[in-house]
Amino acid sequence: MRKLARIVVLAVLFTPALASAQLSLGARLGYGFAMGELGGGGDVADILKAQIPIQLDLGYRVTPALTLGGYFAYGFGRVGGDFEDVCDLDGVECTGRVYRVGLQLDYAFRGPSATPWLGAGFGYEWTSFTGEGPGGEAEFSFRGIEFLNLQGGLDWKVGDRFSIGPFALLSVGQFSRYSVDAGDTDESGEVPDQAFHQWLQLGVRGRFDL
C-alpha cells in the first residue's frame, strides 16, 4: 500500500513538468569566419577562410525556459590562402565543406518584446577540401572534437509557436586526425602540433515549438 501511495505521489509531482515539456525544431542560416590554427603550422583560413552554415536543431523543452537537444550543421566553405588563387584558374573546381554535430542546451529569458537566450554545447567537426583540375583530383580532410560552443540571440514571436531572430555562435575545437588523397598519395594519421581553432558565426535562427 505504501509503495502504491509513493508511486501516486511521484506521478502527481512529475506529471505537470512532463506535460509542459515539448519538442522544438529549429533551423539556422548564417556566415562563419575562420580563426585559429589548423595544426602542423598552418591556419584554418589557409584552406577555408569562411563558411555559409545551415544548421538544424532538435530540442526537448524540459521547462518553458530550458531546452536540451542536438544539432547538425553543414557549411559551404569559402576557399582561402594560396588555394583561392589556384581555384580561380580556368578548368579548376574547388569545394569546401564543414560538418558539425553535437549536443546543446539553451536558456531563454523573458523580455518585454523579444526573448533573449543563451546556450552552450559540444560535439564533433569534419572539415574537408576537394580540388579537381586537368591534372586530376585531390582531397584532404581534418576532423576532431568541438570542445565548446557558446551562443546567444533574440527570439521574436511570430504566432503562437514560431519565433525568429538573430544569433551569434563561437565554437572552439581541435583537429586531431587528417587524411589526404591526391594522386599517388593516400595517407591518414594524427595532426602534428595540434592547436585550437574557432568559428565565429552570425546569422538568423527560426524555431517552431510542437
N, C-alpha and C positions, 0 to 999 in steps of 0.2 A: 504493500500500500504506500509506504513511504517513497519507494522507488518511482511509482506511478505519479505521485504528487510532485516529486522533484522534476520529472520529465515535463509535466504540465506547466510548472512554474518557468522552466527554461524556455519552453515553447512560447509562452506569453511574453517573456522578456525579449526574445530574439526575433520573433515574427515581425514586429514593426520595422526593425532595422533591415531585415531581409526584403520586406515588401518595398522599402524605399530604394533599394538597390536596382540598377538598371544598366543595360548596355548602352555604350556610347560609341558612335562611329565618327571618325574624323578623316579629313584629307587636307594636305598642305601643299602649297606651291611656293617656292622661294628662289633665292640666289645665294650660293655659298662661296666664300672666299677661303682659299687655302693658306694656311700658316704653319710654320714649324718645319721640322726636319723629317725627311723620308727614312733616313738611316743609311749608313755607309758613306756619309759625307755629302749627301745631296739633300735638297729641299723638295717638299711635295710640289711646290709651284714650278719646279724644273720639268715636271711631267704634266700635271694638271693644275692650272692656276685658279680655276674656279669650277663650279658645277651649278646646274639647274636641277634641284632635287624635287621629286614628287614623293610625298610620304603618306602612307595610310596608317591610321591609328585605330586600334580596337581596345576599348576600355570597359571596365566594370565599375560603376559608381557605387562604392561602398556606403557613402553618405552623399547628400546633395553637394558637398564641397570637395570630397576626396575621390579621385578616380585612379584605379590601378589598371594596368594593361600592357600591351605590347605595340611595337611599331615595325614597319618595313619601309625602307626608302630606296628609291632608285634615282641616281643622279646622272644627268647628261653632262659629261665632263668637257671642259674647255682646255685645250692643249696649251701648254706653256713652255717657257725656256727655249732651248735650241730646237725642240720638236715643232714649235709653232712655225718656224721658217720652213722647215722641211715639209710639213704638212700642207703648206700653201703652194707647193710646186705642182705643176700640171702632172696628172697621172698618179698622184699620191692621195690616198684617202686615209684618214685617221679617225679613230673613235676612242673616246674615254668614258669610263663608267665607274660609278661609285655606289656600292651596295652597303646598306646599314640595316641591321636587325637587332632587336633587343627588347628590354622591359623598361617601363617608365611609370611614373606617378605624377599627378599634378593636383594642386590645391587651389580652389577658387575662393576669392574674397568678394563679399558683397559690396557693390558700388551703387551710387545713385542712378547712373545711366548705363554704364558699362561695367562688366565684371573682370577685374584684374586677376590673373592667375600666375602661379609659379610652379615649376616642375623640375624633375631630375630623372636620370635614367642611366643605363649602361647596356653594352651589347657587343657586337662584333662588326667588323668592317672589311670589305674587299674593295680594292681599287685596281683597275686594270686599264691597259692601253693597248690598242691594236693599230698597226700601221700596215698599209698594203700599197705596193708600188710596182714598177716594172721589174724590180729585182726579186720580188716575192713578198711574203708576209712575215711580220714579226709581232709577237705578243708577249707582254710580260705583265705580271700582277703582283700585288702586295696585299697581305692580309694580317689582321691582328685584332687585339681587344680594344674596344672603345671603353675606357675605364669610367668615364663620367661625361654626361651631357647635362648642362644647365639651360633651362628655357623659361620663358615667360611671355606674357602678352595680355591682350584685352579681348573680351568677347562681347559683342553686341547681339542682343536677342532679335531674331527675325522670325516671328511666330512663336508658338509655344515650345517647340522642340529644336529649332535650328538656331545656331549662332555663328557669327563670323567676325574675324578681327585680325589685327596684325600680331606677329610673334617674332621673337628672336631666339636663337639657339646657338650655344657654344659647346662643341664636343672636343674632348681630349682623348687621343688614342695613341697606340704604339704598334707599328708593324713589326711582326716577329718572323714571318715567313715570306719568301718570294719565289717566283717561278719565271723562267724565260724560255720562249720557244721561237727561235729565229734561225732559219736556215739549218745548218748542221748542229746548232746549239740547242740543247734541250736539257735544262737543269732546274733544280729547285733546292732550297735549303733555308737556313736561318739567316735573317738580315744581320749583317755585321754592324757593330756600333749602333745598336738600337737607340732611338731617340723619340721624343714626343712630338706630335703634330696636332693641329687644331683645324676645325672647320667652323667658321662664323657664318651663320645663316640668318637671313632676313626674309620675311615673306608674309603670307596670309594663310590662316587656318579656318576651315569650316568644320562645324561639329553638329551632329544630329543625335539626339537622345531618343532611344527607343522606349 
